Amino acid sequence: MSGSMKRNRPLRWMVVGLGLLAVVAVTGCQVDVGGQTLPSPYYMSDDVQYYAPGPEFKLAREAAAQREARAEQNSQRR
């Protein structure tokens, strides 16, 4: 190798290192836990999401249909 190439080698490694550091800084460090991305680079300015609680018993319509069918069977037996 020529002398100028050997002198530029540390400069090249420094540019490559700074480029990798910039890529890591831009992407951030994120982990997916339970459907949430934590921590996000913007977690302090991110909006809070609120989901209203649903019904305690998830099968209310099915239970009502079964009660109705049972009542219909009872009325036909009489």
All heavy atoms as a GROMACS GRO file, in nm:
protein
  603
    1MET      N    1   0.085  -0.119   0.000
    1MET     CA    2   0.000   0.000   0.000
    1MET      C    3   0.089   0.124   0.000
    1MET      O    4   0.197   0.123   0.055
    1MET     CB    5  -0.087   0.004   0.124
    1MET     CG    6  -0.205  -0.085   0.122
    1MET     SD    7  -0.309  -0.045   0.262
    1MET     CE    8  -0.420  -0.176   0.245
    2SER      N    9   0.033   0.227  -0.053
    2SER     CA   10   0.111   0.350  -0.055
    2SER      C   11   0.099   0.422   0.078
    2SER      O   12   0.012   0.393   0.161
    2SER     CB   13   0.064   0.440  -0.170
    2SER     OG   14  -0.067   0.484  -0.143
    3GLY      N   15   0.184   0.515   0.100
    3GLY     CA   16   0.187   0.588   0.226
    3GLY      C   17   0.060   0.668   0.253
    3GLY      O   18   0.015   0.682   0.366
    4SER      N   19  -0.001   0.724   0.148
    4SER     CA   20  -0.122   0.804   0.167
    4SER      C   21  -0.241   0.718   0.208
    4SER      O   22  -0.328   0.761   0.283
    4SER     CB   23  -0.154   0.884   0.041
    4SER     OG   24  -0.188   0.795  -0.064
    5MET      N   25  -0.244   0.592   0.161
    5MET     CA   26  -0.352   0.500   0.198
    5MET      C   27  -0.342   0.465   0.346
    5MET      O   28  -0.443   0.452   0.414
    5MET     CB   29  -0.347   0.374   0.113
    5MET     CG   30  -0.379   0.396  -0.033
    5MET     SD   31  -0.549   0.434  -0.061
    5MET     CE   32  -0.615   0.270  -0.059
    6LYS      N   33  -0.221   0.443   0.395
    6LYS     CA   34  -0.203   0.408   0.536
    6LYS      C   35  -0.238   0.524   0.626
    6LYS      O   36  -0.288   0.505   0.735
    6LYS     CB   37  -0.058   0.363   0.561
    6LYS     CG   38  -0.028   0.227   0.505
    6LYS     CD   39   0.110   0.183   0.542
    6LYS     CE   40   0.139   0.045   0.486
    6LYS     NZ   41   0.273   0.000   0.522
    7ARG      N   42  -0.214   0.646   0.581
    7ARG     CA   43  -0.247   0.763   0.663
    7ARG      C   44  -0.398   0.787   0.666
    7ARG      O   45  -0.451   0.839   0.763
    7ARG     CB   46  -0.177   0.887   0.609
    7ARG     CG   47  -0.032   0.893   0.651
    7ARG     CD   48   0.032   1.018   0.600
    7ARG     NE   49   0.073   0.986   0.462
    7ARG     CZ   50   0.097   1.076   0.369
    7ARG    NH1   51   0.083   1.204   0.393
    7ARG    NH2   52   0.133   1.041   0.248
    8ASN      N   53  -0.471   0.748   0.563
    8ASN     CA   54  -0.615   0.769   0.556
    8ASN      C   55  -0.694   0.660   0.627
    8ASN      O   56  -0.813   0.676   0.651
    8ASN     CB   57  -0.662   0.778   0.411
    8ASN     CG   58  -0.621   0.907   0.346
    8ASN    OD1   59  -0.594   1.006   0.414
    8ASN    ND2   60  -0.613   0.907   0.214
    9ARG      N   61  -0.629   0.548   0.662
    9ARG     CA   62  -0.700   0.437   0.724
    9ARG      C   63  -0.766   0.477   0.857
    9ARG      O   64  -0.885   0.447   0.876
    9ARG     CB   65  -0.604   0.320   0.745
    9ARG     CG   66  -0.678   0.194   0.786
    9ARG     CD   67  -0.585   0.077   0.801
    9ARG     NE   68  -0.515   0.050   0.676
    9ARG     CZ   69  -0.416  -0.036   0.663
    9ARG    NH1   70  -0.372  -0.102   0.768
    9ARG    NH2   71  -0.358  -0.056   0.547
   10PRO      N   72  -0.699   0.544   0.950
   10PRO     CA   73  -0.768   0.584   1.074
   10PRO      C   74  -0.885   0.680   1.048
   10PRO      O   75  -0.988   0.673   1.114
   10PRO     CB   76  -0.660   0.652   1.157
   10PRO     CG   77  -0.531   0.605   1.100
   10PRO     CD   78  -0.557   0.575   0.956
   11LEU      N   79  -0.869   0.766   0.950
   11LEU     CA   80  -0.978   0.858   0.917
   11LEU      C   81  -1.099   0.782   0.863
   11LEU      O   82  -1.213   0.812   0.900
   11LEU     CB   83  -0.929   0.961   0.813
   11LEU     CG   84  -1.033   1.064   0.768
   11LEU    CD1   85  -1.076   1.149   0.886
   11LEU    CD2   86  -0.977   1.149   0.657
   12ARG      N   87  -1.075   0.681   0.782
   12ARG     CA   88  -1.186   0.600   0.730
   12ARG      C   89  -1.258   0.527   0.842
   12ARG      O   90  -1.380   0.521   0.845
   12ARG     CB   91  -1.135   0.498   0.628
   12ARG     CG   92  -1.096   0.558   0.498
   12ARG     CD   93  -1.051   0.452   0.402
   12ARG     NE   94  -1.003   0.513   0.279
   12ARG     CZ   95  -0.945   0.446   0.184
   12ARG    NH1   96  -0.926   0.316   0.194
   12ARG    NH2   97  -0.905   0.508   0.074
   13TRP      N   98  -1.181   0.468   0.934
   13TRP     CA   99  -1.243   0.396   1.046
   13TRP      C  100  -1.323   0.492   1.134
   13TRP      O  101  -1.427   0.456   1.187
   13TRP     CB  102  -1.139   0.322   1.128
   13TRP     CG  103  -1.097   0.194   1.064
   13TRP    CD1  104  -0.976   0.167   1.009
   13TRP    CD2  105  -1.178   0.078   1.045
   13TRP    NE1  106  -0.975   0.041   0.956
   13TRP    CE2  107  -1.099  -0.016   0.977
   13TRP    CE3  108  -1.308   0.045   1.077
   13TRP    CZ2  109  -1.146  -0.142   0.942
   13TRP    CZ3  110  -1.355  -0.080   1.042
   13TRP    CH2  111  -1.275  -0.172   0.975
   14MET      N  112  -1.274   0.615   1.148
   14MET     CA  113  -1.346   0.713   1.228
   14MET      C  114  -1.478   0.751   1.160
   14MET      O  115  -1.582   0.762   1.225
   14MET     CB  116  -1.261   0.839   1.251
   14MET     CG  117  -1.319   0.928   1.356
   14MET     SD  118  -1.225   1.077   1.399
   14MET     CE  119  -1.065   1.056   1.335
   15VAL      N  120  -1.476   0.767   1.029
   15VAL     CA  121  -1.598   0.801   0.955
   15VAL      C  122  -1.697   0.685   0.961
   15VAL      O  123  -1.817   0.706   0.982
   15VAL     CB  124  -1.563   0.838   0.808
   15VAL    CG1  125  -1.689   0.847   0.724
   15VAL    CG2  126  -1.485   0.967   0.804
   16VAL      N  127  -1.647   0.561   0.946
   16VAL     CA  128  -1.735   0.445   0.955
   16VAL      C  129  -1.795   0.436   1.096
   16VAL      O  130  -1.914   0.410   1.113
   16VAL     CB  131  -1.658   0.316   0.918
   16VAL    CG1  132  -1.740   0.193   0.954
   16VAL    CG2  133  -1.624   0.316   0.770
   17GLY      N  134  -1.713   0.456   1.198
   17GLY     CA  135  -1.762   0.451   1.336
   17GLY      C  136  -1.867   0.558   1.364
   17GLY      O  137  -1.969   0.531   1.427
   18LEU      N  138  -1.843   0.678   1.316
   18LEU     CA  139  -1.942   0.786   1.335
   18LEU      C  140  -2.071   0.756   1.259
   18LEU      O  141  -2.180   0.786   1.306
   18LEU     CB  142  -1.884   0.919   1.290
   18LEU     CG  143  -1.779   0.980   1.382
   18LEU    CD1  144  -1.718   1.105   1.319
   18LEU    CD2  145  -1.838   1.012   1.518
   19GLY      N  146  -2.058   0.694   1.142
   19GLY     CA  147  -2.178   0.656   1.066
   19GLY      C  148  -2.260   0.552   1.140
   19GLY      O  149  -2.382   0.562   1.147
   20LEU      N  150  -2.192   0.450   1.196
   20LEU     CA  151  -2.264   0.349   1.273
   20LEU      C  152  -2.328   0.409   1.398
   20LEU      O  153  -2.441   0.375   1.433
   20LEU     CB  154  -2.169   0.236   1.312
   20LEU     CG  155  -2.126   0.144   1.198
   20LEU    CD1  156  -2.021   0.046   1.247
   20LEU    CD2  157  -2.245   0.072   1.141
   21LEU      N  158  -2.257   0.499   1.463
   21LEU     CA  159  -2.313   0.565   1.581
   21LEU      C  160  -2.437   0.647   1.545
   21LEU      O  161  -2.536   0.646   1.617
   21LEU     CB  162  -2.207   0.655   1.646
   21LEU     CG  163  -2.246   0.724   1.774
   21LEU    CD1  164  -2.272   0.621   1.884
   21LEU    CD2  165  -2.140   0.822   1.817
   22ALA      N  166  -2.433   0.714   1.430
   22ALA     CA  167  -2.548   0.793   1.385
   22ALA      C  168  -2.668   0.702   1.355
   22ALA      O  169  -2.781   0.734   1.390
   22ALA     CB  170  -2.512   0.875   1.262
   23VAL      N  171  -2.643   0.586   1.294
   23VAL     CA  172  -2.751   0.493   1.263
   23VAL      C  173  -2.815   0.442   1.392
   23VAL      O  174  -2.938   0.435   1.404
   23VAL     CB  175  -2.699   0.376   1.176
   23VAL    CG1  176  -2.800   0.264   1.169
   23VAL    CG2  177  -2.665   0.426   1.037
   24VAL      N  178  -2.733   0.407   1.491
   24VAL     CA  179  -2.786   0.358   1.618
   24VAL      C  180  -2.864   0.468   1.690
   24VAL      O  181  -2.970   0.443   1.747
   24VAL     CB  182  -2.671   0.304   1.706
   24VAL    CG1  183  -2.718   0.278   1.847
   24VAL    CG2  184  -2.613   0.178   1.645
   25ALA      N  185  -2.814   0.591   1.686
   25ALA     CA  186  -2.882   0.702   1.754
   25ALA      C  187  -3.016   0.734   1.689
   25ALA      O  188  -3.113   0.769   1.757
   25ALA     CB  189  -2.792   0.825   1.754
   26VAL      N  190  -3.026   0.720   1.559
   26VAL     CA  191  -3.150   0.753   1.488
   26VAL      C  192  -3.256   0.645   1.510
   26VAL      O  193  -3.374   0.675   1.526
   26VAL     CB  194  -3.122   0.772   1.337
   26VAL    CG1  195  -3.250   0.779   1.259
   26VAL    CG2  196  -3.040   0.897   1.316
   27THR      N  197  -3.215   0.519   1.514
   27THR     CA  198  -3.314   0.412   1.525
   27THR      C  199  -3.368   0.399   1.665
   27THR      O  200  -3.480   0.355   1.685
   27THR     CB  201  -3.254   0.277   1.482
   27THR    OG1  202  -3.139   0.250   1.562
   27THR    CG2  203  -3.217   0.280   1.336
   28GLY      N  204  -3.294   0.430   1.767
   28GLY     CA  205  -3.340   0.417   1.904
   28GLY      C  206  -3.335   0.273   1.951
   28GLY      O  207  -3.302   0.181   1.877
   29CYS      N  208  -3.369   0.253   2.075
   29CYS     CA  209  -3.365   0.120   2.134
   29CYS      C  210  -3.507   0.087   2.180
   29CYS      O  211  -3.556   0.146   2.275
   29CYS     CB  212  -3.269   0.120   2.252
   29CYS     SG  213  -3.246  -0.041   2.325
   30GLN      N  214  -3.572  -0.004   2.110
   30GLN     CA  215  -3.711  -0.032   2.140
   30GLN      C  216  -3.730  -0.180   2.169
   30GLN      O  217  -3.664  -0.264   2.109
   30GLN     CB  218  -3.801   0.008   2.024
   30GLN     CG  219  -3.797   0.156   1.998
   30GLN     CD  220  -3.886   0.194   1.882
   30GLN    OE1  221  -3.930   0.109   1.806
   30GLN    NE2  222  -3.914   0.322   1.868
   31VAL      N  223  -3.822  -0.209   2.261
   31VAL     CA  224  -3.856  -0.345   2.297
   31VAL      C  225  -4.007  -0.357   2.293
   31VAL      O  226  -4.078  -0.268   2.339
   31VAL     CB  227  -3.804  -0.378   2.439
   31VAL    CG1  228  -3.844  -0.518   2.479
   31VAL    CG2  229  -3.654  -0.362   2.445
   32ASP      N  230  -4.058  -0.467   2.239
   32ASP     CA  231  -4.201  -0.489   2.232
   32ASP      C  232  -4.243  -0.577   2.349
   32ASP      O  233  -4.202  -0.692   2.358
   32ASP     CB  234  -4.237  -0.557   2.100
   32ASP     CG  235  -4.386  -0.570   2.082
   32ASP    OD1  236  -4.458  -0.474   2.114
   32ASP    OD2  237  -4.430  -0.677   2.038
   33VAL      N  238  -4.323  -0.520   2.441
   33VAL     CA  239  -4.367  -0.592   2.560
   33VAL      C  240  -4.517  -0.580   2.570
   33VAL      O  241  -4.570  -0.471   2.590
   33VAL     CB  242  -4.302  -0.535   2.688
   33VAL    CG1  243  -4.353  -0.606   2.810
   33VAL    CG2  244  -4.151  -0.544   2.679
   34GLY      N  245  -4.588  -0.690   2.556
   34GLY     CA  246  -4.733  -0.689   2.573
   34GLY      C  247  -4.805  -0.596   2.478
   34GLY      O  248  -4.904  -0.534   2.515
   35GLY      N  249  -4.755  -0.583   2.355
   35GLY     CA  250  -4.821  -0.495   2.260
   35GLY      C  251  -4.779  -0.351   2.270
   35GLY      O  252  -4.823  -0.268   2.192
   36GLN      N  253  -4.693  -0.318   2.365
   36GLN     CA  254  -4.644  -0.181   2.379
   36GLN      C  255  -4.498  -0.177   2.336
   36GLN      O  256  -4.423  -0.270   2.360
   36GLN     CB  257  -4.653  -0.135   2.523
   36GLN     CG  258  -4.791  -0.130   2.578
   36GLN     CD  259  -4.790  -0.088   2.724
   36GLN    OE1  260  -4.686  -0.078   2.786
   36GLN    NE2  261  -4.906  -0.063   2.778
   37THR      N  262  -4.458  -0.068   2.275
   37THR     CA  263  -4.318  -0.050   2.238
   37THR      C  264  -4.254   0.036   2.344
   37THR      O  265  -4.287   0.153   2.359
   37THR     CB  266  -4.307   0.018   2.100
   37THR    OG1  267  -4.378  -0.061   2.006
   37THR    CG2  268  -4.163   0.030   2.057
   38LEU      N  269  -4.165  -0.022   2.424
   38LEU     CA  270  -4.103   0.048   2.536
   38LEU      C  271  -3.954   0.030   2.531
   38LEU      O  272  -3.906  -0.078   2.507
   38LEU     CB  273  -4.155  -0.010   2.668
   38LEU     CG  274  -4.305  -0.004   2.692
   38LEU    CD1  275  -4.339  -0.080   2.817
   38LEU    CD2  276  -4.350   0.138   2.701
   39PRO      N  277  -3.873   0.125   2.564
   39PRO     CA  278  -3.904   0.268   2.559
   39PRO      C  279  -3.889   0.321   2.417
   39PRO      O  280  -3.803   0.279   2.344
   39PRO     CB  281  -3.799   0.329   2.650
   39PRO     CG  282  -3.681   0.242   2.635
   39PRO     CD  283  -3.737   0.103   2.613
   40SER      N  284  -3.972   0.410   2.382
   40SER     CA  285  -3.965   0.475   2.252
   40SER      C  286  -3.882   0.601   2.267
   40SER      O  287  -3.881   0.662   2.374
   40SER     CB  288  -4.107   0.510   2.208
   40SER     OG  289  -4.103   0.594   2.096
   41PRO      N  290  -3.813   0.645   2.162
   41PRO     CA  291  -3.738   0.770   2.174
   41PRO      C  292  -3.829   0.890   2.203
   41PRO      O  293  -3.783   0.992   2.250
   41PRO     CB  294  -3.672   0.787   2.039
   41PRO     CG  295  -3.688   0.661   1.966
   41PRO     CD  296  -3.794   0.581   2.034
   42TYR      N  297  -3.957   0.875   2.176
   42TYR     CA  298  -4.050   0.987   2.195
   42TYR      C  299  -4.149   0.959   2.308
   42TYR      O  300  -4.260   1.010   2.307
   42TYR     CB  301  -4.126   1.012   2.065
   42TYR     CG  302  -4.034   1.024   1.946
   42TYR    CD1  303  -4.023   0.921   1.855
   42TYR    CD2  304  -3.956   1.138   1.928
   42TYR    CE1  305  -3.936   0.931   1.748
   42TYR    CE2  306  -3.870   1.148   1.821
   42TYR     CZ  307  -3.859   1.045   1.731
   42TYR     OH  308  -3.774   1.054   1.625
   43TYR      N  309  -4.111   0.878   2.407
   43TYR     CA  310  -4.208   0.837   2.508
   43TYR      C  311  -4.255   0.953   2.595
   43TYR      O  312  -4.364   0.948   2.650
   43TYR     CB  313  -4.151   0.725   2.595
   43TYR     CG  314  -4.047   0.767   2.694
   43TYR    CD1  315  -4.082   0.789   2.826
   43TYR    CD2  316  -3.915   0.783   2.658
   43TYR    CE1  317  -3.988   0.826   2.919
   43TYR    CE2  318  -3.821   0.819   2.749
   43TYR     CZ  319  -3.856   0.841   2.879
   43TYR     OH  320  -3.763   0.879   2.970
   44MET      N  321  -4.177   1.058   2.608
   44MET     CA  322  -4.220   1.172   2.690
   44MET      C  323  -4.324   1.257   2.619
   44MET      O  324  -4.405   1.321   2.683
   44MET     CB  325  -4.100   1.257   2.729
   44MET     CG  326  -4.004   1.187   2.823
   44MET     SD  327  -4.078   1.145   2.980
   44MET     CE  328  -4.071   1.300   3.063
   45SER      N  329  -4.324   1.259   2.487
   45SER     CA  330  -4.419   1.342   2.414
   45SER      C  331  -4.528   1.260   2.346
   45SER      O  332  -4.612   1.316   2.276
   45SER     CB  333  -4.345   1.424   2.308
   45SER     OG  334  -4.282   1.339   2.216
   46ASP      N  335  -4.529   1.130   2.368
   46ASP     CA  336  -4.628   1.044   2.304
   46ASP      C  337  -4.764   1.059   2.374
   46ASP      O  338  -4.770   1.083   2.494
   46ASP     CB  339  -4.582   0.898   2.311
   46ASP     CG  340  -4.653   0.810   2.211
   46ASP    OD1  341  -4.719   0.866   2.121
   46ASP    OD2  342  -4.641   0.689   2.221
   47ASP      N  343  -4.872   1.044   2.296
   47ASP     CA  344  -5.005   1.056   2.353
   47ASP      C  345  -5.041   0.928   2.430
   47ASP      O  346  -4.995   0.820   2.397
   47ASP     CB  347  -5.110   1.084   2.246
   47ASP     CG  348  -5.119   0.972   2.144
   47ASP    OD1  349  -5.017   0.906   2.120
   47ASP    OD2  350  -5.227   0.952   2.087
   48VAL      N  351  -5.121   0.945   2.532
   48VAL     CA  352  -5.163   0.832   2.614
   48VAL      C  353  -5.286   0.770   2.551
   48VAL      O  354  -5.382   0.839   2.518
   48VAL     CB  355  -5.194   0.879   2.758
   48VAL    CG1  356  -5.242   0.764   2.842
   48VAL    CG2  357  -5.071   0.942   2.819
   49GLN      N  358  -5.285   0.638   2.536
   49GLN     CA  359  -5.399   0.570   2.478
   49GLN      C  360  -5.482   0.510   2.591
   49GLN      O  361  -5.428   0.448   2.682
   49GLN     CB  362  -5.354   0.459   2.384
   49GLN     CG  363  -5.280   0.512   2.264
   49GLN     CD  364  -5.235   0.400   2.174
   49GLN    OE1  365  -5.253   0.284   2.205
   49GLN    NE2  366  -5.177   0.436   2.062
   50TYR      N  367  -5.611   0.531   2.586
   50TYR     CA  368  -5.702   0.478   2.687
   50TYR      C  369  -5.807   0.394   2.618
   50TYR      O  370  -5.870   0.439   2.522
   50TYR     CB  371  -5.768   0.591   2.766
   50TYR     CG  372  -5.874   0.542   2.859
   50TYR    CD1  373  -5.840   0.477   2.977
   50TYR    CD2  374  -6.008   0.557   2.828
   50TYR    CE1  375  -5.938   0.429   3.062
   50TYR    CE2  376  -6.107   0.511   2.914
   50TYR     CZ  377  -6.071   0.446   3.030
   50TYR     OH  378  -6.166   0.399   3.115
   51TYR      N  379  -5.824   0.274   2.665
   51TYR     CA  380  -5.929   0.187   2.614
   51TYR      C  381  -6.030   0.166   2.725
   51TYR      O  382  -5.995   0.118   2.833
   51TYR     CB  383  -5.871   0.052   2.570
   51TYR     CG  384  -5.772   0.067   2.458
   51TYR    CD1  385  -5.636   0.061   2.481
   51TYR    CD2  386  -5.815   0.087   2.328
   51TYR    CE1  387  -5.545   0.075   2.378
   51TYR    CE2  388  -5.726   0.101   2.223
   51TYR     CZ  389  -5.591   0.095   2.250
   51TYR     OH  390  -5.500   0.109   2.148
   52ALA      N  391  -6.154   0.204   2.700
   52ALA     CA  392  -6.258   0.189   2.800
   52ALA      C  393  -6.278   0.041   2.830
   52ALA      O  394  -6.271  -0.043   2.740
   52ALA     CB  395  -6.388   0.251   2.750
   53PRO      N  396  -6.303   0.007   2.955
   53PRO     CA  397  -6.323  -0.135   2.988
   53PRO      C  398  -6.450  -0.189   2.922
   53PRO      O  399  -6.552  -0.121   2.915
   53PRO     CB  400  -6.334  -0.135   3.140
   53PRO     CG  401  -6.369   0.004   3.178
   53PRO     CD  402  -6.312   0.093   3.073
   54GLY      N  403  -6.441  -0.310   2.875
   54GLY     CA  404  -6.554  -0.374   2.811
   54GLY      C  405  -6.641  -0.443   2.915
   54GLY      O  406  -6.619  -0.431   3.036
   55PRO      N  407  -6.741  -0.516   2.870
   55PRO     CA  408  -6.826  -0.586   2.965
   55PRO      C  409  -6.748  -0.695   3.038
   55PRO      O  410  -6.656  -0.754   2.982
   55PRO     CB  411  -6.936  -0.647   2.877
   55PRO     CG  412  -6.874  -0.655   2.742
   55PRO     CD  413  -6.780  -0.540   2.733
   56GLU      N  414  -6.783  -0.715   3.163
   56GLU     CA  415  -6.715  -0.816   3.245
   56GLU      C  416  -6.737  -0.956   3.188
   56GLU      O  417  -6.644  -1.035   3.179
   56GLU     CB  418  -6.768  -0.809   3.388
   56GLU     CG  419  -6.699  -0.900   3.485
   56GLU     CD  420  -6.571  -0.842   3.540
   56GLU    OE1  421  -6.556  -0.720   3.534
   56GLU    OE2  422  -6.488  -0.920   3.587
   57PHE      N  423  -6.860  -0.983   3.148
   57PHE     CA  424  -6.894  -1.114   3.093
   57PHE      C  425  -6.894  -1.103   2.942
   57PHE      O  426  -6.979  -1.037   2.882
   57PHE     CB  427  -7.031  -1.159   3.147
   57PHE     CG  428  -7.070  -1.297   3.105
   57PHE    CD1  429  -6.991  -1.406   3.135
   57PHE    CD2  430  -7.187  -1.318   3.034
   57PHE    CE1  431  -7.027  -1.534   3.096
   57PHE    CE2  432  -7.225  -1.445   2.995
   57PHE     CZ  433  -7.144  -1.554   3.025
   58LYS      N  434  -6.802  -1.166   2.876
   58LYS     CA  435  -6.783  -1.149   2.731
   58LYS      C  436  -6.890  -1.219   2.647
   58LYS      O  437  -6.911  -1.184   2.533
   58LYS     CB  438  -6.646  -1.204   2.690
   58LYS     CG  439  -6.531  -1.145   2.765
   58LYS     CD  440  -6.491  -1.014   2.706
   58LYS     CE  441  -6.364  -0.965   2.772
   58LYS     NZ  442  -6.350  -0.825   2.774
   59LEU      N  443  -6.958  -1.316   2.702
   59LEU     CA  444  -7.053  -1.395   2.623
   59LEU      C  445  -7.198  -1.362   2.660
   59LEU      O  446  -7.283  -1.450   2.670
   59LEU     CB  447  -7.027  -1.544   2.644
   59LEU     CG  448  -6.886  -1.591   2.610
   59LEU    CD1  449  -6.866  -1.735   2.649
   59LEU    CD2  450  -6.859  -1.571   2.463
   60ALA      N  451  -7.228  -1.236   2.679
   60ALA     CA  452  -7.362  -1.196   2.723
   60ALA      C  453  -7.469  -1.232   2.618
   60ALA      O  454  -7.576  -1.281   2.653
   60ALA     CB  455  -7.366  -1.046   2.750
   61ARG      N  456  -7.439  -1.210   2.490
   61ARG     CA  457  -7.538  -1.241   2.385
   61ARG      C  458  -7.562  -1.391   2.375
   61ARG      O  459  -7.675  -1.436   2.356
   61ARG     CB  460  -7.493  -1.186   2.251
   61ARG     CG  461  -7.501  -1.034   2.245
   61ARG     CD  462  -7.470  -0.984   2.109
   61ARG     NE  463  -7.329  -1.014   2.081
   61ARG     CZ  464  -7.265  -0.978   1.972
   61ARG    NH1  465  -7.328  -0.914   1.877
   61ARG    NH2  466  -7.138  -1.006   1.954
   62GLU      N  467  -7.455  -1.470   2.389
   62GLU     CA  468  -7.472  -1.615   2.383
   62GLU      C  469  -7.554  -1.665   2.501
   62GLU      O  470  -7.642  -1.751   2.485
   62GLU     CB  471  -7.335  -1.684   2.381
   62GLU     CG  472  -7.345  -1.833   2.366
   62GLU     CD  473  -7.209  -1.898   2.355
   62GLU    OE1  474  -7.110  -1.828   2.336
   62GLU    OE2  475  -7.204  -2.022   2.367
   63ALA      N  476  -7.529  -1.612   2.620
   63ALA     CA  477  -7.605  -1.653   2.738
   63ALA      C  478  -7.752  -1.614   2.722
   63ALA      O  479  -7.842  -1.691   2.758
   63ALA     CB  480  -7.547  -1.590   2.863
   64ALA      N  481  -7.779  -1.496   2.666
   64ALA     CA  482  -7.918  -1.454   2.645
   64ALA      C  483  -7.986  -1.545   2.543
   64ALA      O  484  -8.103  -1.582   2.561
   64ALA     CB  485  -7.921  -1.309   2.597
   65ALA      N  486  -7.914  -1.585   2.439
   65ALA     CA  487  -7.972  -1.675   2.340
   65ALA      C  488  -8.002  -1.811   2.401
   65ALA      O  489  -8.106  -1.872   2.371
   65ALA     CB  490  -7.878  -1.688   2.221
   66GLN      N  491  -7.916  -1.860   2.487
   66GLN     CA  492  -7.940  -1.989   2.553
   66GLN      C  493  -8.060  -1.981   2.648
   66GLN      O  494  -8.142  -2.073   2.654
   66GLN     CB  495  -7.816  -2.033   2.629
   66GLN     CG  496  -7.704  -2.080   2.539
   66GLN     CD  497  -7.581  -2.119   2.615
   66GLN    OE1  498  -7.572  -2.098   2.737
   66GLN    NE2  499  -7.484  -2.176   2.545
   67ARG      N  500  -8.073  -1.872   2.722
   67ARG     CA  501  -8.189  -1.854   2.811
   67ARG      C  502  -8.317  -1.851   2.730
   67ARG      O  503  -8.419  -1.910   2.768
   67ARG     CB  504  -8.175  -1.725   2.892
   67ARG     CG  505  -8.091  -1.738   3.016
   67ARG     CD  506  -8.106  -1.617   3.104
   67ARG     NE  507  -8.069  -1.495   3.033
   67ARG     CZ  508  -7.953  -1.431   3.047
   67ARG    NH1  509  -7.864  -1.474   3.132
   67ARG    NH2  510  -7.927  -1.323   2.978
   68GLU      N  511  -8.313  -1.781   2.616
   68GLU     CA  512  -8.431  -1.773   2.531
   68GLU      C  513  -8.468  -1.910   2.474
   68GLU      O  514  -8.586  -1.948   2.473
   68GLU     CB  515  -8.404  -1.674   2.417
   68GLU     CG  516  -8.522  -1.651   2.326
   68GLU     CD  517  -8.488  -1.553   2.216
   68GLU    OE1  518  -8.419  -1.453   2.245
   68GLU    OE2  519  -8.530  -1.577   2.101
   69ALA      N  520  -8.369  -1.986   2.433
   69ALA     CA  521  -8.394  -2.120   2.380
   69ALA      C  522  -8.449  -2.211   2.489
   69ALA      O  523  -8.541  -2.290   2.464
   69ALA     CB  524  -8.266  -2.178   2.320
   70ARG      N  525  -8.395  -2.201   2.609
   70ARG     CA  526  -8.443  -2.283   2.721
   70ARG      C  527  -8.586  -2.246   2.757
   70ARG      O  528  -8.671  -2.334   2.783
   70ARG     CB  529  -8.352  -2.262   2.843
   70ARG     CG  530  -8.348  -2.381   2.935
   70ARG     CD  531  -8.248  -2.365   3.049
   70ARG     NE  532  -8.112  -2.341   3.000
   70ARG     CZ  533  -8.036  -2.238   3.036
   70ARG    NH1  534  -8.081  -2.148   3.121
   70ARG    NH2  535  -7.915  -2.224   2.989
   71ALA      N  536  -8.618  -2.115   2.756
   71ALA     CA  537  -8.753  -2.070   2.785
   71ALA      C  538  -8.850  -2.119   2.676
   71ALA      O  539  -8.963  -2.158   2.706
   71ALA     CB  540  -8.757  -1.919   2.795
   72GLU      N  541  -8.805  -2.119   2.552
   72GLU     CA  542  -8.889  -2.167   2.443
   72GLU      C  543  -8.915  -2.317   2.456
   72GLU      O  544  -9.027  -2.364   2.433
   72GLU     CB  545  -8.821  -2.137   2.309
   72GLU     CG  546  -8.906  -2.170   2.188
   72GLU     CD  547  -8.835  -2.133   2.060
   72GLU    OE1  548  -8.778  -2.022   2.055
   72GLU    OE2  549  -8.840  -2.213   1.966
   73GLN      N  550  -8.815  -2.394   2.496
   73GLN     CA  551  -8.834  -2.538   2.516
   73GLN      C  552  -8.929  -2.565   2.631
   73GLN      O  553  -9.014  -2.652   2.623
   73GLN     CB  554  -8.700  -2.606   2.546
   73GLN     CG  555  -8.613  -2.628   2.426
   73GLN     CD  556  -8.480  -2.694   2.463
   73GLN    OE1  557  -8.447  -2.704   2.582
   73GLN    NE2  558  -8.407  -2.738   2.363
   74ASN      N  559  -8.916  -2.488   2.738
   74ASN     CA  560  -9.005  -2.503   2.854
   74ASN      C  561  -9.151  -2.470   2.816
   74ASN      O  562  -9.245  -2.533   2.863
   74ASN     CB  563  -8.959  -2.419   2.972
   74ASN     CG  564  -8.833  -2.475   3.035
   74ASN    OD1  565  -8.802  -2.592   3.016
   74ASN    ND2  566  -8.763  -2.391   3.109
   75SER      N  567  -9.170  -2.370   2.732
   75SER     CA  568  -9.306  -2.331   2.695
   75SER      C  569  -9.368  -2.436   2.600
   75SER      O  570  -9.488  -2.455   2.599
   75SER     CB  571  -9.307  -2.193   2.631
   75SER     OG  572  -9.240  -2.196   2.507
   76GLN      N  573  -9.287  -2.505   2.519
   76GLN     CA  574  -9.339  -2.608   2.429
   76GLN      C  575  -9.375  -2.735   2.504
   76GLN      O  576  -9.463  -2.810   2.462
   76GLN     CB  577  -9.234  -2.641   2.322
   76GLN     CG  578  -9.217  -2.530   2.220
   76GLN     CD  579  -9.108  -2.565   2.120
   76GLN    OE1  580  -9.041  -2.666   2.130
   76GLN    NE2  581  -9.089  -2.477   2.022
   77ARG      N  582  -9.312  -2.765   2.614
   77ARG     CA  583  -9.340  -2.885   2.693
   77ARG      C  584  -9.474  -2.875   2.762
   77ARG      O  585  -9.537  -2.976   2.790
   77ARG     CB  586  -9.231  -2.906   2.799
   77ARG     CG  587  -9.099  -2.950   2.741
   77ARG     CD  588  -9.000  -2.976   2.849
   77ARG     NE  589  -8.869  -3.006   2.792
   77ARG     CZ  590  -8.760  -3.017   2.860
   77ARG    NH1  591  -8.762  -2.998   2.992
   77ARG    NH2  592  -8.648  -3.044   2.802
   78ARG      N  593  -9.518  -2.760   2.791
   78ARG     CA  594  -9.642  -2.745   2.868
   78ARG      C  595  -9.761  -2.766   2.787
   78ARG      O  596  -9.802  -2.781   2.692
   78ARG     CB  597  -9.650  -2.606   2.932
   78ARG     CG  598  -9.544  -2.591   3.037
   78ARG     CD  599  -9.554  -2.456   3.098
   78ARG     NE  600  -9.442  -2.442   3.191
   78ARG     CZ  601  -9.423  -2.338   3.265
   78ARG    NH1  602  -9.505  -2.237   3.260
   78ARG    NH2  603  -9.321  -2.331   3.345
   0.00000   0.00000   0.00000
